[in-house]
Amino acid sequence: MKSIKELYRIGTGPSSSHTMGPRKAAEIFLKRHPEAASFQVTLYGSLAATGKGHMTNVAIIETLKPAAPVEIIWEPKIFLPFHPNGMKFVSLDKDKNKTGEWTVYSIGGGALADENDSTSTINTPDVYEMSHLTEILQWCERTGKSYWEYVKECEESDIWDYLAEVWKAMQAAVKRGLDAEGVLPGPLNLRRKASTYFIRASGYKASLQSRGLVFSYALAVSEENASGGVIVTAPTCGSCGVVPAVLYHLQKSREFSDMRILRALATAGLIGNVVKQNASISGAEAGCQAEVGVACSMASAAANQLFGGSPSQIEYAAEMGLEHHLGMTCDPVCGLVQIPCIERNAYAAARALDANLYSSFTDGMHRVSFDKVVEVMKETGNDLPSLYKETSEGGLAKDYTPM
């Protein structure tokens, strides 16, 4: 299992799989073929179906066009067998002869993969020997240590510096989002709501105020993502508001130290990594359960750790966070990461706090393990029709006409 540095990626929205991944792929291909007189890029499946709304073509053209002209070919009805987010890069000389070709896949969270490498195109080593939460939980019980300490043992010493940068970027996204007003880009003409929620929350009593603030923080980050702002994949751009909202709220309201927040981020990253390794964090492959559901699971575990949960309670909180998002479809209206994505981030942040509270009342014992839920999530994702996997052809996105 790879480093959690590859799960938490600091970059610009609106989509990790449709914007960040293709941009990175274009950068790699350009380095391989700097001599090209022109480029031809074919987008397949989900990348083609919702690529314009996710600015896939913009990301690729901005990267390649300074070097040579770029032609984008859209093939939304062709799904390559390895992954729904396929793309083929071709370099041509001045006589239009092919000088290079590369088929690559954006597998979620900004990560890329070749057909012969299901994890990443970047030749990075596996740093975690264990890749299932059940065995990591057993390690915790055997050693008396917690999940973040397993992260500490496996990662390089600079992981805390990296997580500190991640936390800074998350906080900055919340603050920018709370200050910003106006309309989000795209044909939906959706107004930003974070600042309004934040102001209104101050007028309620403590319990409702707490929930309103969490909503505002999640909206703030998600709206920044929708505007192409700098966010952190946690585990993806489309679900980037959940973890920051929960941790920002808990630090503000409970005065947790930065180090405790970083440890919570380490645990959250471990949870996301387990899902990425054994199932998927790609909406195009497994639906929104793989994005917002996993983000909720990560935030649930992080919150439970902050409140002193045992390893089994943390695992239970993570399990609930994902289990109760099973079957969630990915059906972005107009191919934009706005409806229903932004509201889902706010609801998932609230659900994470509920999962933490529910688990805190238990001894951590339960019948269905986190690993089993991950397995079921993968099976459910495989069974979902492509209409509900980031193609904008079904569900909420079907036949929607902007007002």
VEXTOR-495245 format. One record per residue (C-alpha): residue in three letters; x, y, z; residue number from 1. Coordinates in Angstrom, 3 decimals. Example, Ala and Ser with C-alpha at 12.3 -4.5 7.8 and 13.67 -1.06 7.14 Angstrom:
# residues 2
+-------+----------+----------+----------+------+
| lumke |        X |        Y |        Z | firo |
+-------+----------+----------+----------+------+
|   ALA |   12.300 |   -4.500 |    7.800 |    1 |
|   SER |   13.670 |   -1.060 |    7.140 |    2 |
+-------+----------+----------+----------+------+
//
This chain:
# residues 403
+-------+----------+----------+----------+------+
| lumke |        X |        Y |        Z | firo |
+-------+----------+----------+----------+------+
|   MET |    0.000 |    0.000 |    0.000 |    1 |
|   LYS |    1.387 |    3.398 |   -1.048 |    2 |
|   SER |    2.174 |    6.429 |    1.105 |    3 |
|   ILE |   -0.725 |    8.592 |    2.246 |    4 |
|   LYS |    1.130 |   11.432 |    0.511 |    5 |
|   GLU |   -0.376 |    9.996 |   -2.674 |    6 |
|   LEU |   -3.864 |   10.179 |   -1.154 |    7 |
|   TYR |   -3.621 |   13.745 |    0.145 |    8 |
|   ARG |   -2.719 |   15.831 |   -2.906 |    9 |
|   ILE |   -2.696 |   19.626 |   -2.792 |   10 |
|   GLY |   -3.954 |   21.024 |   -6.072 |   11 |
|   THR |   -6.699 |   22.857 |   -7.933 |   12 |
|   GLY |  -10.269 |   21.661 |   -8.495 |   13 |
|   PRO |  -12.825 |   20.912 |   -9.608 |   14 |
|   SER |  -12.078 |   17.191 |  -10.033 |   15 |
|   SER |   -9.179 |   15.000 |   -8.983 |   16 |
|   SER |   -9.953 |   12.307 |  -11.558 |   17 |
|   HIS |  -11.138 |   14.607 |  -14.367 |   18 |
|   THR |   -8.844 |   17.616 |  -13.850 |   19 |
|   MET |   -5.818 |   16.818 |  -11.686 |   20 |
|   GLY |   -5.186 |   13.365 |  -13.179 |   21 |
|   PRO |   -5.394 |   14.419 |  -16.841 |   22 |
|   ARG |   -3.220 |   17.472 |  -16.158 |   23 |
|   LYS |   -0.565 |   15.240 |  -14.588 |   24 |
|   ALA |   -0.807 |   12.772 |  -17.480 |   25 |
|   ALA |   -0.327 |   15.602 |  -19.974 |   26 |
|   GLU |    2.754 |   16.796 |  -18.078 |   27 |
|   ILE |    4.250 |   13.296 |  -18.151 |   28 |
|   PHE |    3.553 |   12.822 |  -21.878 |   29 |
|   LEU |    4.991 |   16.235 |  -22.718 |   30 |
|   LYS |    8.237 |   15.361 |  -20.930 |   31 |
|   ARG |    8.441 |   12.163 |  -22.958 |   32 |
|   HIS |    7.771 |   13.917 |  -26.293 |   33 |
|   PRO |    8.973 |   17.526 |  -26.143 |   34 |
|   GLU |    9.796 |   17.362 |  -29.860 |   35 |
|   ALA |    6.167 |   16.847 |  -30.963 |   36 |
|   ALA |    4.771 |   19.166 |  -33.620 |   37 |
|   SER |    1.222 |   18.478 |  -32.431 |   38 |
|   PHE |   -0.740 |   16.340 |  -29.990 |   39 |
|   GLN |   -3.937 |   14.357 |  -30.232 |   40 |
|   VAL |   -5.723 |   13.352 |  -27.039 |   41 |
|   THR |   -8.711 |   10.998 |  -27.004 |   42 |
|   LEU |  -10.924 |   10.954 |  -23.913 |   43 |
|   TYR |  -13.025 |    7.861 |  -23.232 |   44 |
|   GLY |  -16.012 |    6.934 |  -21.099 |   45 |
|   SER |  -16.616 |    9.091 |  -18.065 |   46 |
|   LEU |  -13.762 |   11.440 |  -18.906 |   47 |
|   ALA |  -15.481 |   12.262 |  -22.188 |   48 |
|   ALA |  -19.036 |   12.245 |  -20.802 |   49 |
|   THR |  -18.431 |   14.874 |  -18.117 |   50 |
|   GLY |  -15.038 |   16.202 |  -19.138 |   51 |
|   LYS |  -16.249 |   19.593 |  -20.327 |   52 |
|   GLY |  -18.035 |   20.305 |  -17.037 |   53 |
|   HIS |  -14.984 |   19.119 |  -15.114 |   54 |
|   MET |  -12.598 |   21.160 |  -17.316 |   55 |
|   THR |  -10.676 |   18.065 |  -18.460 |   56 |
|   ASN |   -9.958 |   19.564 |  -21.869 |   57 |
|   VAL |   -8.864 |   22.858 |  -20.311 |   58 |
|   ALA |   -6.362 |   21.080 |  -18.038 |   59 |
|   ILE |   -4.866 |   19.132 |  -20.927 |   60 |
|   ILE |   -4.761 |   22.038 |  -23.373 |   61 |
|   GLU |   -3.216 |   24.413 |  -20.819 |   62 |
|   THR |   -0.432 |   21.873 |  -20.308 |   63 |
|   LEU |    0.289 |   20.866 |  -23.906 |   64 |
|   LYS |   -0.610 |   23.906 |  -26.012 |   65 |
|   PRO |    2.428 |   26.000 |  -25.002 |   66 |
|   ALA |    4.522 |   23.302 |  -26.670 |   67 |
|   ALA |    2.355 |   22.408 |  -29.677 |   68 |
|   PRO |   -1.249 |   22.487 |  -30.964 |   69 |
|   VAL |   -3.667 |   20.037 |  -29.322 |   70 |
|   GLU |   -6.696 |   18.215 |  -30.720 |   71 |
|   ILE |   -9.180 |   16.739 |  -28.215 |   72 |
|   ILE |  -11.337 |   13.810 |  -29.362 |   73 |
|   TRP |  -14.397 |   12.900 |  -27.275 |   74 |
|   GLU |  -15.555 |    9.271 |  -27.067 |   75 |
|   PRO |  -18.167 |    9.128 |  -24.263 |   76 |
|   LYS |  -19.702 |    5.861 |  -25.506 |   77 |
|   ILE |  -16.425 |    3.931 |  -25.530 |   78 |
|   PHE |  -15.402 |    2.510 |  -22.154 |   79 |
|   LEU |  -11.970 |    0.923 |  -22.076 |   80 |
|   PRO |  -11.937 |   -2.298 |  -20.016 |   81 |
|   PHE |   -9.352 |   -1.270 |  -17.431 |   82 |
|   HIS |  -11.130 |    1.822 |  -16.025 |   83 |
|   PRO |  -13.919 |    4.228 |  -17.105 |   84 |
|   ASN |  -11.509 |    7.192 |  -17.050 |   85 |
|   GLY |   -9.322 |    6.272 |  -20.001 |   86 |
|   MET |   -7.337 |    8.639 |  -22.223 |   87 |
|   LYS |   -4.938 |    8.150 |  -25.115 |   88 |
|   PHE |   -2.153 |   10.615 |  -25.825 |   89 |
|   VAL |   -0.577 |   10.670 |  -29.299 |   90 |
|   SER |    2.366 |   12.813 |  -30.398 |   91 |
|   LEU |    2.786 |   13.698 |  -34.082 |   92 |
|   ASP |    5.598 |   15.155 |  -36.149 |   93 |
|   LYS |    5.194 |   17.993 |  -38.679 |   94 |
|   ASP |    4.054 |   15.466 |  -41.346 |   95 |
|   LYS |    1.384 |   14.069 |  -38.992 |   96 |
|   ASN |    3.316 |   10.852 |  -38.460 |   97 |
|   LYS |    2.849 |    9.271 |  -35.055 |   98 |
|   THR |    5.953 |    9.530 |  -32.874 |   99 |
|   GLY |    4.507 |    8.274 |  -29.602 |  100 |
|   GLU |    1.375 |    6.900 |  -27.983 |  101 |
|   TRP |    0.308 |    6.329 |  -24.378 |  102 |
|   THR |   -2.971 |    5.017 |  -22.963 |  103 |
|   VAL |   -3.366 |    5.947 |  -19.314 |  104 |
|   TYR |   -6.170 |    5.989 |  -16.767 |  105 |
|   SER |   -7.153 |    8.510 |  -14.104 |  106 |
|   ILE |   -8.170 |    6.159 |  -11.303 |  107 |
|   GLY |   -9.306 |    8.677 |   -8.674 |  108 |
|   GLY |   -7.773 |   11.125 |   -6.232 |  109 |
|   GLY |   -5.436 |   12.475 |   -8.914 |  110 |
|   ALA |   -3.670 |    9.125 |   -9.309 |  111 |
|   LEU |   -2.800 |    7.605 |  -12.685 |  112 |
|   ALA |   -2.355 |    4.001 |  -13.788 |  113 |
|   ASP |   -1.289 |    1.979 |  -16.805 |  114 |
|   GLU |   -3.045 |   -1.265 |  -17.664 |  115 |
|   ASN |   -0.044 |   -3.164 |  -16.342 |  116 |
|   ASP |    0.030 |   -1.181 |  -13.084 |  117 |
|   SER |   -3.222 |   -0.973 |  -11.125 |  118 |
|   THR |   -1.839 |    1.347 |   -8.472 |  119 |
|   SER |    0.039 |    4.270 |  -10.000 |  120 |
|   THR |    2.135 |    5.338 |  -12.950 |  121 |
|   ILE |    4.577 |    6.833 |  -10.501 |  122 |
|   ASN |    7.092 |    4.173 |   -9.594 |  123 |
|   THR |    6.830 |    4.601 |   -5.850 |  124 |
|   PRO |    7.350 |    1.792 |   -3.345 |  125 |
|   ASP |    4.725 |    0.272 |   -1.124 |  126 |
|   VAL |    5.310 |    1.550 |    2.400 |  127 |
|   TYR |    2.566 |   -0.313 |    4.272 |  128 |
|   GLU |    2.947 |   -4.056 |    4.721 |  129 |
|   MET |   -0.653 |   -4.422 |    5.925 |  130 |
|   SER |   -3.483 |   -3.240 |    3.693 |  131 |
|   HIS |   -6.641 |   -4.352 |    5.532 |  132 |
|   LEU |   -7.981 |   -2.536 |    8.571 |  133 |
|   THR |   -8.735 |   -5.777 |   10.423 |  134 |
|   GLU |   -5.073 |   -6.773 |   10.476 |  135 |
|   ILE |   -4.001 |   -3.232 |   11.374 |  136 |
|   LEU |   -6.545 |   -3.263 |   14.223 |  137 |
|   GLN |   -5.072 |   -6.537 |   15.457 |  138 |
|   TRP |   -1.613 |   -4.930 |   15.320 |  139 |
|   CYS |   -2.912 |   -2.028 |   17.417 |  140 |
|   GLU |   -4.402 |   -4.383 |   19.996 |  141 |
|   ARG |   -1.212 |   -6.457 |   20.101 |  142 |
|   THR |    1.175 |   -3.506 |   20.449 |  143 |
|   GLY |   -1.041 |   -1.135 |   22.421 |  144 |
|   LYS |   -0.511 |    1.514 |   19.748 |  145 |
|   SER |   -3.006 |    3.460 |   17.629 |  146 |
|   TYR |   -3.491 |    3.794 |   13.887 |  147 |
|   TRP |   -1.507 |    7.010 |   13.594 |  148 |
|   GLU |    1.442 |    5.227 |   15.200 |  149 |
|   TYR |    1.268 |    2.576 |   12.491 |  150 |
|   VAL |    1.420 |    5.396 |    9.967 |  151 |
|   LYS |    4.438 |    6.804 |   11.815 |  152 |
|   GLU |    6.215 |    3.438 |   11.678 |  153 |
|   CYS |    5.609 |    2.967 |    7.954 |  154 |
|   GLU |    6.073 |    6.440 |    6.507 |  155 |
|   GLU |    9.279 |    8.444 |    6.218 |  156 |
|   SER |   10.052 |   10.953 |    8.954 |  157 |
|   ASP |    8.910 |   13.894 |    6.825 |  158 |
|   ILE |    5.289 |   12.695 |    6.906 |  159 |
|   TRP |    4.470 |   15.162 |    9.692 |  160 |
|   ASP |    5.871 |   18.072 |    7.711 |  161 |
|   TYR |    3.795 |   16.938 |    4.737 |  162 |
|   LEU |    0.620 |   16.604 |    6.819 |  163 |
|   ALA |    1.299 |   20.057 |    8.277 |  164 |
|   GLU |    1.231 |   21.454 |    4.716 |  165 |
|   VAL |   -1.960 |   19.500 |    4.044 |  166 |
|   TRP |   -3.578 |   20.959 |    7.157 |  167 |
|   LYS |   -2.507 |   24.496 |    6.213 |  168 |
|   ALA |   -4.020 |   24.053 |    2.743 |  169 |
|   MET |   -7.251 |   22.689 |    4.220 |  170 |
|   GLN |   -7.591 |   25.580 |    6.661 |  171 |
|   ALA |   -6.836 |   28.113 |    3.942 |  172 |
|   ALA |   -9.567 |   26.626 |    1.738 |  173 |
|   VAL |  -12.094 |   26.917 |    4.569 |  174 |
|   LYS |  -11.183 |   30.549 |    5.243 |  175 |
|   ARG |  -11.223 |   31.560 |    1.562 |  176 |
|   GLY |  -14.532 |   29.823 |    1.058 |  177 |
|   LEU |  -16.127 |   31.573 |    4.030 |  178 |
|   ASP |  -15.043 |   34.970 |    2.720 |  179 |
|   ALA |  -16.064 |   34.387 |   -0.901 |  180 |
|   GLU |  -19.473 |   35.331 |   -2.263 |  181 |
|   GLY |  -21.148 |   35.345 |   -5.656 |  182 |
|   VAL |  -22.001 |   32.704 |   -8.244 |  183 |
|   LEU |  -20.061 |   29.532 |   -9.006 |  184 |
|   PRO |  -18.768 |   29.102 |  -12.572 |  185 |
|   GLY |  -20.897 |   27.126 |  -15.021 |  186 |
|   PRO |  -24.418 |   27.114 |  -16.441 |  187 |
|   LEU |  -26.177 |   26.264 |  -13.153 |  188 |
|   ASN |  -25.697 |   29.816 |  -11.778 |  189 |
|   LEU |  -25.396 |   28.338 |   -8.301 |  190 |
|   ARG |  -24.760 |   30.913 |   -5.586 |  191 |
|   ARG |  -22.147 |   30.324 |   -2.924 |  192 |
|   LYS |  -23.755 |   29.536 |    0.444 |  193 |
|   ALA |  -20.876 |   29.061 |    2.885 |  194 |
|   SER |  -20.710 |   32.647 |    4.127 |  195 |
|   THR |  -24.480 |   32.768 |    4.656 |  196 |
|   TYR |  -24.507 |   29.499 |    6.606 |  197 |
|   PHE |  -21.613 |   30.713 |    8.738 |  198 |
|   ILE |  -23.371 |   33.973 |    9.623 |  199 |
|   ARG |  -26.735 |   32.315 |   10.280 |  200 |
|   ALA |  -25.180 |   29.650 |   12.497 |  201 |
|   SER |  -24.140 |   32.344 |   15.004 |  202 |
|   GLY |  -27.790 |   33.064 |   15.740 |  203 |
|   TYR |  -28.616 |   29.581 |   17.006 |  204 |
|   LYS |  -28.093 |   27.906 |   20.344 |  205 |
|   ALA |  -25.008 |   25.741 |   20.836 |  206 |
|   SER |  -26.210 |   22.412 |   19.413 |  207 |
|   LEU |  -27.709 |   23.841 |   16.224 |  208 |
|   GLN |  -24.899 |   26.350 |   15.908 |  209 |
|   SER |  -22.390 |   23.512 |   15.911 |  210 |
|   ARG |  -24.143 |   21.744 |   13.053 |  211 |
|   GLY |  -24.545 |   24.973 |   11.093 |  212 |
|   LEU |  -20.852 |   25.746 |   11.408 |  213 |
|   VAL |  -19.883 |   22.284 |   10.180 |  214 |
|   PHE |  -22.166 |   22.796 |    7.189 |  215 |
|   SER |  -20.557 |   26.166 |    6.447 |  216 |
|   TYR |  -17.002 |   24.781 |    6.604 |  217 |
|   ALA |  -17.820 |   21.890 |    4.256 |  218 |
|   LEU |  -19.604 |   24.227 |    1.850 |  219 |
|   ALA |  -16.665 |   26.629 |    1.955 |  220 |
|   VAL |  -14.126 |   24.039 |    0.801 |  221 |
|   SER |  -16.460 |   22.415 |   -1.730 |  222 |
|   GLU |  -17.314 |   25.794 |   -3.256 |  223 |
|   GLU |  -13.619 |   26.622 |   -3.500 |  224 |
|   ASN |  -13.145 |   23.331 |   -5.341 |  225 |
|   ALA |  -16.025 |   24.082 |   -7.703 |  226 |
|   SER |  -14.361 |   27.426 |   -8.481 |  227 |
|   GLY |  -11.038 |   25.795 |   -9.333 |  228 |
|   GLY |   -9.410 |   26.893 |   -6.077 |  229 |
|   VAL |   -6.594 |   25.132 |   -4.207 |  230 |
|   ILE |   -7.850 |   22.235 |   -2.115 |  231 |
|   VAL |   -6.637 |   18.869 |   -0.797 |  232 |
|   THR |   -7.922 |   15.575 |   -2.160 |  233 |
|   ALA |   -9.427 |   13.784 |    0.845 |  234 |
|   PRO |   -9.698 |   11.394 |   -0.830 |  235 |
|   THR |  -10.842 |   13.290 |   -3.967 |  236 |
|   CYS |  -11.663 |   16.816 |   -5.108 |  237 |
|   GLY |  -15.369 |   16.045 |   -5.246 |  238 |
|   SER |  -15.312 |   14.996 |   -1.582 |  239 |
|   CYS |  -12.677 |   17.472 |   -0.396 |  240 |
|   GLY |  -14.949 |   19.361 |    2.029 |  241 |
|   VAL |  -15.735 |   16.597 |    4.522 |  242 |
|   VAL |  -12.468 |   15.983 |    6.389 |  243 |
|   PRO |  -11.430 |   19.674 |    6.583 |  244 |
|   ALA |  -14.902 |   20.662 |    7.854 |  245 |
|   VAL |  -14.857 |   18.130 |   10.681 |  246 |
|   LEU |  -11.269 |   18.796 |   11.774 |  247 |
|   TYR |  -11.556 |   22.585 |   11.437 |  248 |
|   HIS |  -14.739 |   22.571 |   13.522 |  249 |
|   LEU |  -13.304 |   20.329 |   16.222 |  250 |
|   GLN |  -10.118 |   22.345 |   16.533 |  251 |
|   LYS |  -12.063 |   25.601 |   16.730 |  252 |
|   SER |  -14.622 |   24.322 |   19.239 |  253 |
|   ARG |  -12.459 |   21.971 |   21.331 |  254 |
|   GLU |   -9.033 |   23.597 |   20.955 |  255 |
|   PHE |   -7.245 |   20.430 |   19.853 |  256 |
|   SER |   -3.544 |   21.053 |   19.204 |  257 |
|   ASP |   -2.138 |   21.023 |   15.683 |  258 |
|   MET |   -0.211 |   17.829 |   16.464 |  259 |
|   ARG |   -3.381 |   16.017 |   17.476 |  260 |
|   ILE |   -5.019 |   17.205 |   14.265 |  261 |
|   LEU |   -2.062 |   15.880 |   12.242 |  262 |
|   ARG |   -2.359 |   12.513 |   13.970 |  263 |
|   ALA |   -6.060 |   12.484 |   13.137 |  264 |
|   LEU |   -5.176 |   13.270 |    9.519 |  265 |
|   ALA |   -2.756 |   10.335 |    9.542 |  266 |
|   THR |   -5.495 |    7.983 |   10.718 |  267 |
|   ALA |   -7.963 |    9.393 |    8.194 |  268 |
|   GLY |   -5.370 |    8.909 |    5.456 |  269 |
|   LEU |   -4.846 |    5.305 |    6.488 |  270 |
|   ILE |   -8.596 |    4.662 |    6.225 |  271 |
|   GLY |   -8.747 |    6.222 |    2.767 |  272 |
|   ASN |   -5.674 |    4.287 |    1.686 |  273 |
|   VAL |   -7.237 |    0.959 |    2.660 |  274 |
|   VAL |  -10.264 |    1.716 |    0.474 |  275 |
|   LYS |   -8.083 |    2.935 |   -2.393 |  276 |
|   GLN |   -6.019 |   -0.272 |   -2.224 |  277 |
|   ASN |   -8.880 |   -2.750 |   -1.920 |  278 |
|   ALA |  -11.737 |   -1.060 |   -3.785 |  279 |
|   SER |  -11.824 |    2.410 |   -5.358 |  280 |
|   ILE |  -12.019 |    6.127 |   -4.591 |  281 |
|   SER |  -13.224 |    6.931 |   -8.115 |  282 |
|   GLY |  -16.806 |    8.060 |   -8.696 |  283 |
|   ALA |  -16.494 |    6.969 |  -12.323 |  284 |
|   GLU |  -15.656 |    3.448 |  -11.194 |  285 |
|   ALA |  -17.790 |    2.957 |   -8.068 |  286 |
|   GLY |  -20.179 |    5.896 |   -7.691 |  287 |
|   CYS |  -20.225 |    8.624 |   -5.070 |  288 |
|   GLN |  -20.015 |    6.044 |   -2.276 |  289 |
|   ALA |  -16.347 |    5.826 |   -3.251 |  290 |
|   GLU |  -15.839 |    9.574 |   -2.866 |  291 |
|   VAL |  -18.177 |   11.175 |   -0.328 |  292 |
|   GLY |  -18.722 |    7.841 |    1.438 |  293 |
|   VAL |  -14.994 |    7.287 |    1.898 |  294 |
|   ALA |  -14.490 |   10.915 |    2.957 |  295 |
|   CYS |  -17.169 |   10.460 |    5.623 |  296 |
|   SER |  -15.441 |    7.292 |    6.795 |  297 |
|   MET |  -12.101 |    9.092 |    7.022 |  298 |
|   ALA |  -13.596 |   12.002 |    8.958 |  299 |
|   SER |  -15.506 |    9.643 |   11.292 |  300 |
|   ALA |  -12.300 |    7.841 |   12.231 |  301 |
|   ALA |  -10.389 |   11.101 |   12.688 |  302 |
|   ALA |  -13.073 |   12.559 |   14.958 |  303 |
|   ASN |  -13.313 |    9.417 |   17.058 |  304 |
|   GLN |   -9.562 |    9.367 |   17.579 |  305 |
|   LEU |   -9.576 |   13.012 |   18.669 |  306 |
|   PHE |  -12.189 |   12.179 |   21.304 |  307 |
|   GLY |  -10.108 |    9.329 |   22.696 |  308 |
|   GLY |  -11.694 |    6.388 |   20.914 |  309 |
|   SER |  -10.052 |    2.977 |   21.145 |  310 |
|   PRO |   -8.781 |    1.318 |   17.952 |  311 |
|   SER |  -11.949 |   -0.787 |   17.784 |  312 |
|   GLN |  -14.178 |    2.275 |   18.279 |  313 |
|   ILE |  -12.270 |    4.141 |   15.569 |  314 |
|   GLU |  -12.722 |    1.186 |   13.212 |  315 |
|   TYR |  -16.441 |    1.106 |   14.043 |  316 |
|   ALA |  -16.839 |    4.830 |   13.363 |  317 |
|   ALA |  -15.083 |    4.395 |   10.004 |  318 |
|   GLU |  -17.281 |    1.415 |    9.185 |  319 |
|   MET |  -20.481 |    3.358 |    9.855 |  320 |
|   GLY |  -19.291 |    6.351 |    7.875 |  321 |
|   LEU |  -18.905 |    4.180 |    4.775 |  322 |
|   GLU |  -21.703 |    1.657 |    5.339 |  323 |
|   HIS |  -24.418 |    4.298 |    5.392 |  324 |
|   HIS |  -23.293 |    5.692 |    2.051 |  325 |
|   LEU |  -23.378 |    2.324 |    0.260 |  326 |
|   GLY |  -25.054 |    2.564 |   -3.125 |  327 |
|   MET |  -24.720 |    6.332 |   -3.470 |  328 |
|   THR |  -24.687 |    7.231 |   -7.143 |  329 |
|   CYS |  -22.440 |    9.751 |   -8.885 |  330 |
|   ASP |  -24.760 |   11.796 |  -11.092 |  331 |
|   PRO |  -23.405 |   15.358 |  -11.358 |  332 |
|   VAL |  -25.843 |   17.763 |  -12.984 |  333 |
|   CYS |  -24.353 |   19.212 |  -16.194 |  334 |
|   GLY |  -21.145 |   17.329 |  -15.409 |  335 |
|   LEU |  -20.227 |   19.934 |  -12.777 |  336 |
|   VAL |  -18.931 |   19.211 |   -9.282 |  337 |
|   GLN |  -21.778 |   21.263 |   -7.814 |  338 |
|   ILE |  -25.168 |   19.514 |   -7.659 |  339 |
|   PRO |  -25.458 |   17.251 |   -5.688 |  340 |
|   CYS |  -21.756 |   17.157 |   -4.794 |  341 |
|   ILE |  -21.491 |   20.295 |   -2.647 |  342 |
|   GLU |  -24.479 |   19.531 |   -0.405 |  343 |
|   ARG |  -23.333 |   15.935 |   -0.048 |  344 |
|   ASN |  -20.068 |   17.154 |    1.456 |  345 |
|   ALA |  -21.988 |   19.119 |    4.104 |  346 |
|   TYR |  -24.263 |   16.196 |    4.971 |  347 |
|   ALA |  -21.352 |   13.755 |    5.092 |  348 |
|   ALA |  -19.462 |   16.013 |    7.512 |  349 |
|   ALA |  -22.484 |   15.982 |    9.825 |  350 |
|   ARG |  -22.791 |   12.209 |    9.427 |  351 |
|   ALA |  -19.158 |   11.806 |   10.392 |  352 |
|   LEU |  -19.783 |   13.564 |   13.695 |  353 |
|   ASP |  -22.821 |   11.327 |   14.236 |  354 |
|   ALA |  -20.786 |    8.185 |   13.502 |  355 |
|   ASN |  -18.169 |    9.355 |   15.993 |  356 |
|   LEU |  -20.817 |    9.943 |   18.669 |  357 |
|   TYR |  -22.579 |    6.639 |   18.025 |  358 |
|   SER |  -19.327 |    4.692 |   18.206 |  359 |
|   SER |  -18.305 |    6.526 |   21.386 |  360 |
|   PHE |  -21.368 |    5.096 |   23.146 |  361 |
|   THR |  -20.296 |    1.546 |   22.279 |  362 |
|   ASP |  -17.419 |   -0.721 |   23.272 |  363 |
|   GLY |  -16.402 |   -0.915 |   19.621 |  364 |
|   MET |  -17.795 |   -4.415 |   19.143 |  365 |
|   HIS |  -19.955 |   -4.931 |   16.048 |  366 |
|   ARG |  -20.745 |   -7.668 |   13.514 |  367 |
|   VAL |  -19.795 |   -6.152 |   10.147 |  368 |
|   SER |  -16.148 |   -5.132 |    9.792 |  369 |
|   PHE |  -14.857 |   -2.118 |    7.907 |  370 |
|   ASP |  -13.077 |   -4.442 |    5.473 |  371 |
|   LYS |  -16.369 |   -6.210 |    4.715 |  372 |
|   VAL |  -18.040 |   -2.891 |    3.948 |  373 |
|   VAL |  -15.156 |   -1.990 |    1.620 |  374 |
|   GLU |  -15.644 |   -5.321 |   -0.157 |  375 |
|   VAL |  -19.392 |   -4.697 |   -0.486 |  376 |
|   MET |  -18.751 |   -1.154 |   -1.718 |  377 |
|   LYS |  -16.567 |   -2.535 |   -4.491 |  378 |
|   GLU |  -19.207 |   -5.103 |   -5.469 |  379 |
|   THR |  -21.939 |   -2.451 |   -5.388 |  380 |
|   GLY |  -19.841 |   -0.153 |   -7.560 |  381 |
|   ASN |  -19.324 |   -2.918 |  -10.094 |  382 |
|   ASP |  -23.080 |   -3.550 |  -10.207 |  383 |
|   LEU |  -24.043 |    0.104 |  -10.676 |  384 |
|   PRO |  -24.946 |    0.917 |  -14.296 |  385 |
|   SER |  -22.643 |    3.412 |  -15.991 |  386 |
|   LEU |  -25.569 |    5.881 |  -15.939 |  387 |
|   TYR |  -24.828 |    6.396 |  -12.246 |  388 |
|   LYS |  -21.032 |    6.555 |  -12.405 |  389 |
|   GLU |  -20.050 |   10.102 |  -13.356 |  390 |
|   THR |  -21.485 |   10.097 |  -16.859 |  391 |
|   SER |  -24.347 |   12.561 |  -16.143 |  392 |
|   GLU |  -26.694 |   10.300 |  -18.121 |  393 |
|   GLY |  -28.916 |    9.143 |  -15.255 |  394 |
|   GLY |  -30.250 |    9.975 |  -11.828 |  395 |
|   LEU |  -30.323 |   13.638 |  -10.836 |  396 |
|   ALA |  -28.450 |   14.618 |  -13.985 |  397 |
|   LYS |  -30.926 |   13.031 |  -16.390 |  398 |
|   ASP |  -32.745 |   15.486 |  -18.657 |  399 |
|   TYR |  -31.775 |   18.444 |  -16.471 |  400 |
|   THR |  -32.041 |   21.792 |  -18.221 |  401 |
|   PRO |  -30.386 |   24.833 |  -16.597 |  402 |
|   MET |  -32.824 |   27.623 |  -15.759 |  403 |
+-------+----------+----------+----------+------+
//
